[in-house]
């Protein structure tokens, strides 16, 4: 007797995912628990296109996925900063490593948008009105966490007092890199600048460059691991900007961007800016024989 003869196949509708919680009783069976947990009906009600162009749905869903990933990354990087402040370096590194996989998914969302031809995008672009991805307040939170801080970007949110206040707090709070440098200072590897204003744009420092080079040369294992995971984040953030530029050029060419932005010409400038800059420049100073 074969296995198939002895064991009838399970009904997919009644099968249980290994990651599911305890089974619920008959009284709770009115709605599928999965749909209830992920709020599926509500989620699927949010895809409201403004035109009949088939490609608009792909654009809309891709944009919504990006916003969800922005929210997730903000959550992860905030927790990582708190763990660094609490001297929980392994916990912070674990959280940051998970965020790298989330960044990989974020970068891959451009694969969908890159399929839009200029004609397809042009078919629904006017329906977007003044909407632009750069108006995303969650994107601004990520920039602030990465140390890309400019008070002027808060102006578009004055009409949304709660969002504006939240962004202003984020602007004035330490960035993820600030938390990492504070850890280096507590470990005697770096002397912070007295009275430094965390709301100001981050300026590269030779002192910080030498501090990281010393960490790598001396082989301080947990700090090297921290430096590498931060470098992974920096690399993927640059990759996300590069993919944004490529998708914009494919769909728009050199036309102005949506919402009146400068489009590709402005994006080309952002690609050249690396976050956590000393983690790149210090590598010239590291003595390979001691790494």
Secondary structure as the mmCIF struct_conf table of DSSP 4:
data_model
#
loop_
_struct_conf.conf_type_id
_struct_conf.id
_struct_conf.beg_label_comp_id
_struct_conf.beg_label_asym_id
_struct_conf.beg_label_seq_id
_struct_conf.end_label_comp_id
_struct_conf.end_label_asym_id
_struct_conf.end_label_seq_id
HELX_RH_AL_P HELX_RH_AL_P1 UNK A 3 UNK A 6
BEND BEND1 UNK A 7 UNK A 7
HELX_LH_PP_P HELX_LH_PP_P1 UNK A 8 UNK A 11
TURN_TY1_P TURN_TY1_P1 UNK A 12 UNK A 14
TURN_TY1_P TURN_TY1_P2 UNK A 18 UNK A 19
BEND BEND2 UNK A 22 UNK A 22
HELX_LH_PP_P HELX_LH_PP_P2 UNK A 23 UNK A 25
HELX_RH_3T_P HELX_RH_3T_P1 UNK A 26 UNK A 28
TURN_TY1_P TURN_TY1_P3 UNK A 29 UNK A 30
BEND BEND3 UNK A 31 UNK A 31
HELX_RH_AL_P HELX_RH_AL_P2 UNK A 33 UNK A 37
TURN_TY1_P TURN_TY1_P4 UNK A 38 UNK A 39
HELX_RH_AL_P HELX_RH_AL_P3 UNK A 40 UNK A 44
TURN_TY1_P TURN_TY1_P5 UNK A 45 UNK A 46
BEND BEND4 UNK A 50 UNK A 52
TURN_TY1_P TURN_TY1_P6 UNK A 54 UNK A 54
HELX_RH_AL_P HELX_RH_AL_P4 UNK A 55 UNK A 85
TURN_TY1_P TURN_TY1_P7 UNK A 86 UNK A 87
HELX_RH_AL_P HELX_RH_AL_P5 UNK A 89 UNK A 108
TURN_TY1_P TURN_TY1_P8 UNK A 109 UNK A 109
HELX_RH_AL_P HELX_RH_AL_P6 UNK A 110 UNK A 113
TURN_TY1_P TURN_TY1_P9 UNK A 114 UNK A 115
HELX_RH_AL_P HELX_RH_AL_P7 UNK A 118 UNK A 125
HELX_RH_3T_P HELX_RH_3T_P2 UNK A 126 UNK A 128
TURN_TY1_P TURN_TY1_P10 UNK A 129 UNK A 130
HELX_RH_3T_P HELX_RH_3T_P3 UNK A 133 UNK A 135
HELX_RH_AL_P HELX_RH_AL_P8 UNK A 137 UNK A 145
TURN_TY1_P TURN_TY1_P11 UNK A 146 UNK A 147
HELX_RH_3T_P HELX_RH_3T_P4 UNK A 151 UNK A 157
TURN_TY1_P TURN_TY1_P12 UNK A 158 UNK A 159
BEND BEND5 UNK A 160 UNK A 160
HELX_RH_AL_P HELX_RH_AL_P9 UNK A 161 UNK A 172
BEND BEND6 UNK A 173 UNK A 173
HELX_LH_PP_P HELX_LH_PP_P3 UNK A 174 UNK A 175
HELX_RH_AL_P HELX_RH_AL_P10 UNK A 176 UNK A 186
TURN_TY1_P TURN_TY1_P13 UNK A 187 UNK A 188
BEND BEND7 UNK A 189 UNK A 189
HELX_LH_PP_P HELX_LH_PP_P4 UNK A 192 UNK A 193
TURN_TY1_P TURN_TY1_P14 UNK A 194 UNK A 195
TURN_TY1_P TURN_TY1_P15 UNK A 198 UNK A 199
BEND BEND8 UNK A 200 UNK A 200
HELX_LH_PP_P HELX_LH_PP_P5 UNK A 201 UNK A 202
HELX_RH_AL_P HELX_RH_AL_P11 UNK A 206 UNK A 218
TURN_TY1_P TURN_TY1_P16 UNK A 219 UNK A 219
HELX_RH_AL_P HELX_RH_AL_P12 UNK A 221 UNK A 252
TURN_TY1_P TURN_TY1_P17 UNK A 253 UNK A 254
BEND BEND9 UNK A 255 UNK A 255
HELX_LH_PP_P HELX_LH_PP_P6 UNK A 256 UNK A 257
HELX_RH_3T_P HELX_RH_3T_P5 UNK A 258 UNK A 260
TURN_TY1_P TURN_TY1_P18 UNK A 263 UNK A 263
HELX_RH_AL_P HELX_RH_AL_P13 UNK A 264 UNK A 271
TURN_TY1_P TURN_TY1_P19 UNK A 272 UNK A 272
HELX_LH_PP_P HELX_LH_PP_P7 UNK A 273 UNK A 274
BEND BEND10 UNK A 275 UNK A 276
TURN_TY1_P TURN_TY1_P20 UNK A 277 UNK A 277
HELX_RH_AL_P HELX_RH_AL_P14 UNK A 278 UNK A 281
HELX_RH_3T_P HELX_RH_3T_P6 UNK A 282 UNK A 284
TURN_TY1_P TURN_TY1_P21 UNK A 285 UNK A 285
BEND BEND11 UNK A 286 UNK A 286
HELX_RH_3T_P HELX_RH_3T_P7 UNK A 288 UNK A 290
#
